[in-house]
Each structure stands twice: as C-alpha cells, then as structure tokens.
Amino acid sequence: MTDRKFPIGPFVLKDDYAPAEIESFIQVIRNSASEYNKLVENLGDEDLTKIYREGSWNIRQLVHHVADIALLHYFRMKKAVNEPDYKDPTMINMDGWAVTSDSLEMPIADSLHILAGTNQRYAYFAASLDEEAFAKAYFHPLRNMA
C-alpha cells in the first residue's frame, strides 16, 4: 500500500450506474458491518489504540467514525429522497467528533451494533428506490460533487 491516506484510492463519481452496479453497492452496505466485526473481533483494548499511519485516528476512533458516518449517509439519503429542498447535505466536523469521549474511550460493541442496524435499514431503503428516487441528488461541498 503506497498511499496510506487513501488505501483503496479516492472515490471517482460516474455519470451513470448500471442496475448491477447499484445492487453491488447495496450489497457492500448490507455486508460491511459483518466485515468490520470480523476485522476487530479479536482486538483488545491496547490494539484499539493503535494507528495505521502517522497522524491518523486509532482503530477505536475509526470504528466509531464508521458507525457515525453510516448513520449520516442513511439520514442524507432519506432527506434527499423525501425533501425536495434538500440540496446542501448535513455536514459534520469529523475531526471534532473523533475526539469526543465516546469516540476515544467507549467500547466499540455499541458502534458495531449501530453499524449493523443502520446498514440493514440503509440497504433495504436503497433497494426499494425506483429510478426517479435514484435520480435525486444533493451537492457535497467538500468533495465538489453531487
């Protein structure tokens, strides 16, 4: 891995996605919580304080962050589908959230449960959307993309 900040590379938005690609994305959402569980199931408290690169968050912060962001993305999608005036997404200060006491000290089990429940609802909701709903978009100002 040469780029530890973006180990799988930056996101590249396409103009259009085939139904099979959308279903693949939904499957990733549906399965990711169990993948996270497998990655951290044998980690102890000391392991959770390790970082993967200089200046990064530790493993505990990352697990809590993933649960927070799953909730946020689910919330954004539901707002975009249901509120015609939702053009500017709800933003958060991720670095600020990463240093709150729950992110720094709390065991990760509850965040893994949040991730599992949120992702099942998110996947179910996304799979139920029709073409018109998928055509709705909002602009993400930090990524300069819809």
Secondary structure per residue as TSV (DSSP state, phi and psi in degrees):
chain	resnum	aa	ss	phi	psi
A	1	M	-	360.0	116.3
A	2	T	-	-92.0	-31.2
A	3	D	-	-111.9	97.6
A	4	R	S	-74.6	-17.1
A	5	K	S	-76.4	-38.8
A	6	F	S	-126.6	73.5
A	7	P	T	-62.3	-26.0
A	8	I	T	-105.7	6.1
A	9	G	-	92.9	161.0
A	10	P	-	-72.4	154.6
A	11	F	-	-68.8	134.8
A	12	V	-	-118.9	113.8
A	13	L	-	-80.3	132.6
A	14	K	-	-99.7	159.6
A	15	D	S	-71.6	-29.2
A	16	D	-	-149.4	149.5
A	17	Y	-	-126.9	137.7
A	18	A	-	-73.8	154.4
A	19	P	H	-53.8	-36.3
A	20	A	H	-66.2	-35.2
A	21	E	H	-67.7	-41.6
A	22	I	H	-62.8	-44.2
A	23	E	H	-61.8	-36.8
A	24	S	H	-64.1	-41.5
A	25	F	H	-63.6	-41.3
A	26	I	H	-64.1	-38.8
A	27	Q	H	-64.0	-38.0
A	28	V	H	-61.3	-45.2
A	29	I	H	-61.1	-47.1
A	30	R	H	-60.8	-37.8
A	31	N	H	-97.3	-12.1
A	32	S	H	-65.4	-34.3
A	33	A	H	-61.8	-42.0
A	34	S	H	-67.7	-32.4
A	35	E	H	-65.8	-42.8
A	36	Y	H	-62.3	-42.3
A	37	N	H	-56.8	-44.9
A	38	K	H	-62.2	-39.0
A	39	L	H	-67.1	-31.5
A	40	V	H	-113.1	-1.2
A	41	E	T	-60.4	-28.2
A	42	N	T	-106.2	13.0
A	43	L	-	-87.5	136.4
A	44	G	-	-92.4	178.1
A	45	D	T	-56.9	-40.9
A	46	E	T	-66.3	-39.4
A	47	D	G	-60.8	-38.1
A	48	L	G	-68.2	-13.4
A	49	T	G	-93.0	-1.2
A	50	K	-	-77.8	149.2
A	51	I	B	-110.1	157.4
A	52	Y	S	-100.6	-12.7
A	53	R	S	-157.7	158.6
A	54	E	T	-57.6	130.5
A	55	G	T	83.2	2.9
A	56	S	-	-88.8	169.8
A	57	W	-	-74.7	158.8
A	58	N	B	-82.4	174.9
A	59	I	H	-61.5	-41.4
A	60	R	H	-59.3	-47.5
A	61	Q	H	-61.1	-39.3
A	62	L	H	-65.0	-41.9
A	63	V	H	-63.6	-45.4
A	64	H	H	-63.3	-39.7
A	65	H	H	-61.5	-44.0
A	66	V	H	-61.1	-41.4
A	67	A	H	-65.4	-43.1
A	68	D	H	-60.1	-46.1
A	69	I	H	-70.7	-33.4
A	70	A	H	-61.0	-45.7
A	71	L	H	-60.2	-44.0
A	72	L	H	-63.0	-44.8
A	73	H	H	-67.3	-38.8
A	74	Y	H	-61.4	-46.6
A	75	F	H	-58.5	-47.1
A	76	R	H	-61.6	-43.1
A	77	M	H	-63.8	-44.3
A	78	K	H	-63.6	-39.8
A	79	K	H	-65.9	-43.9
A	80	A	H	-62.0	-38.4
A	81	V	H	-73.6	-35.1
A	82	N	H	-104.4	-12.8
A	83	E	-	-124.2	106.1
A	84	P	T	-59.1	-24.9
A	85	D	T	-92.6	8.6
A	86	Y	-	-83.8	87.6
A	87	K	-	-107.2	-30.8
A	88	D	S	-107.1	114.2
A	89	P	-	-67.7	153.7
A	90	T	-	-63.3	125.7
A	91	M	-	-109.7	156.0
A	92	I	-	-133.0	161.0
A	93	N	-	-93.5	93.1
A	94	M	H	-59.7	-40.2
A	95	D	H	-66.2	-36.4
A	96	G	H	-65.9	-43.7
A	97	W	H	-63.4	-33.4
A	98	A	H	-70.1	-15.5
A	99	V	T	-112.4	14.7
A	100	T	S	-76.1	159.8
A	101	S	H	-59.9	-36.1
A	102	D	H	-65.8	-36.0
A	103	S	H	-74.0	-31.2
A	104	L	H	-87.6	-29.1
A	105	E	H	-124.0	-26.9
A	106	M	S	-70.4	143.5
A	107	P	-	-59.2	154.2
A	108	I	S	-83.9	-9.6
A	109	A	H	-56.2	-44.8
A	110	D	H	-65.9	-38.5
A	111	S	H	-66.7	-34.0
A	112	L	H	-66.3	-36.5
A	113	H	H	-67.3	-42.9
A	114	I	H	-58.9	-46.6
A	115	L	H	-60.3	-44.7
A	116	A	H	-62.6	-48.6
A	117	G	H	-67.2	-44.7
A	118	T	H	-62.2	-45.7
A	119	N	H	-66.9	-33.1
A	120	Q	H	-65.6	-43.4
A	121	R	H	-65.8	-43.4
A	122	Y	H	-60.5	-47.1
A	123	A	H	-64.6	-42.9
A	124	Y	H	-61.2	-47.5
A	125	F	H	-61.3	-48.4
A	126	A	H	-60.9	-40.6
A	127	A	H	-67.1	-23.0
A	128	S	H	-85.5	-9.4
A	129	L	-	-74.4	142.4
A	130	D	-	-92.2	178.9
A	131	E	H	-60.0	-38.7
A	132	E	H	-63.0	-43.0
A	133	A	H	-65.9	-40.5
A	134	F	H	-67.8	-20.6
A	135	A	T	-76.2	-15.8
A	136	K	-	-73.8	145.1
A	137	A	-	-145.7	163.5
A	138	Y	-	-136.2	158.5
A	139	F	-	-96.1	128.1
A	140	H	B	-99.5	104.1
A	141	P	T	-63.7	-30.1
A	142	L	T	-75.9	-25.0
A	143	R	T	-101.9	-4.3
A	144	N	T	53.2	44.2
A	145	M	B	-150.7	158.4
A	146	A	-	-83.4	360.0
